[in-house]
Amino acid sequence: MILGIDTGLATCGWALLDERSRRFVDVGVVVTKKLEGGKVTLDRARRINVQAAVLAEKAKGCSVIVVERMSFPPGGANAMVPIALSWGLVLGLVAMLDPRPRLLTIAPQRWQREVMPNAGKSVDYDELAARAAQHILANHPSAAARFEKMPRSRWSHAIDAAMIALVAALRPRRCEEIAA
């Protein structure tokens, strides 16, 4: 099994892909809302703990975990801390699993190009998401059922995680392995 993860503190997408059949078994998102009036550091710890519980359950039995490469948006430390927390969660998750899965990472531009190789100069993300959703809904019944239960506003994170997992299954050499 391959677990694809699209990290984020507020919304973290995940997808489970069967390595042999290349079928999506399950997809979803972990949504954590910021609590008002609390200490930021404690609230971030609470939110990452919620994600950890969900992802730890999904990661059981996975031979590969693949996560979108860490990138740093503008905004300084306040923008970087949530990304670093999400990545720390993934690293901790991999370290605690026995047997330890391979940990792969792939840049957003790279997996998007793998999904839409004929996109021209730049990938139209809306078109990519629409095509990916159409493919999953038409060909992966268990994943389609999960998509139908989640609000469309959350689909993009699950779609990203699914495409990250699919690229890792079909083109693992396009990913980079993070050695233990």
N, C-alpha and C positions, 0 to 999 in steps of 0.2 A: 504494500500500500504506500502511496505517496501522499503526504500532507502538504498542500500549497498554502502559503500564508501571505496575505497582504496586510502588513503591519499598520497599526494606528492605535492611539490610545482611546479615542472616542468610538471608533468603529474599526474592527479588525475582521477582515474577511478570511475565510478558510474553505478548503475543498479537499475531499478525500477522493483519490483516483486509484482504481485497481491497476497495478503495474502491468499485469498480463493482458487483461481484456481492454485496457485503455477506456474503461467506463467510469464515469463519475458515480460514486457510491453515495456521497452526501456532500452538501454545501451549506454554508451559512455565514452568519456574521455575529460577532459579539459586540453589542452596543453598550457602552457605559456612559452615563450622563454625569456631568460635573455636579457635585453637591454645592449648593449655595451656602456661603458663610463659613465654610470649613477651611482648615489650613490646606494650602495647595499641595504640599508634600504628602500629607496624610491622604488626601483625596486621590492623588496619583497612585499611591500605594494600594489603596482600595480598588481602584479601577484595574490596575495591572493584575491584582489578585483574582478578580473576576475572570479576566481573560485567561489567566494561568489555569484555573479550574477547568474551563471549557477545552482549551487546547491540549492540556495533559490527557484528558479523556480521549480526544480525537487522535492523538499521537500514538496511542498504544498499538503495538504491532506494526508500525510504519517502518519501512526500511530506508526511506528517504524523507527528509523534510526540506522543502525548498521555500525560500523567502525572498521577496523582492529586496534588491540591494538597498542598503541604507543610503539615504540622500538627505541633505540638509537644506531645508527651505529658508528663504530670507526670514529674519525675525530674531536672530541671535539665539541666546541660550533658551529662552522660553519656547521657541519652536523646536529646538534640538532635543530637549529633555524628554518629551513624550516619545520621540523616535528611538532615542537611546534606551528608554525603559522597555519599549516593545521588543527591541533587539535583545536586550538583556534577558527578557522572558524566554525568547526562542533559544538563546544559548544555554540557559539554565535547564530548559525542557530537554534539549538534546543530551545534556550532561547527565541528567537523572535517569534516562531510559536505559533499560537493559533488555536486549542488546541495544547498543547505541546506533541510531540510524546515521546515515550519511547526511551531512548538512550542506546544502547547495544554496547559492545565491545567484540572482540574475538581475541585471539592470532593467529598469522599466522600458527603456527604448529598445533593448535587445529582445525581450519577450514580445513586445508589441510588433516589432519587425518580423519575428518568427511567425506570428499569427497572421500578419498581413504583409507578406514579402513584396507585393506589387503596389504598395501604397504611394509610391512617388517620394517626393522630398520629405514629407512628414506624414505621420499616421494620424488620421482623423479618429480621435478616441471614441466619439459618439458612434461612428460607423463600426469600429472594432467591437464595442460593447454590444451593439445591436446584432451583429453577425454572430458573435460568441453566444449571446443569449439564445438566438434562434437555433444554433447548433445544439446547445445543451437541451433546450426544451423539446426539440424534435427527436433527439437520439439517446437521451439519458433519462429514462422515466423516473428513477428515484430522486435524482437531482432536480428534475423538473417539478416534481411534487413539492420539494422543499422551497424552490423559488416561488411557486404559487402561494405559499403560506407567508412569505415575507413581503413587506412593503417595497414597491418598485424603487423607492428612494434609497434602499439598502443594496440593491442588486449589484451595483458597480463594484463594490468591495468583494463580494462573493465571486463575481465574474473574473475579476483580476486574479484572485487566488486560484480559480479553476484554470485559467490560461497559464498561470505560472506553473502549476502542477503538470499540465499537459505538455508544455515545452520541456520540462525536466524529464518527462517520460519519453517523449519522441526525439528530443535532441539534447541529451544530457551534456554533451560536450560544449554546448552553448552556455552552460552554467559554469560557475566557478565553485569548486569545493572548498569549504572551510575545514581545514584539518583539525583533528582533535588534539 
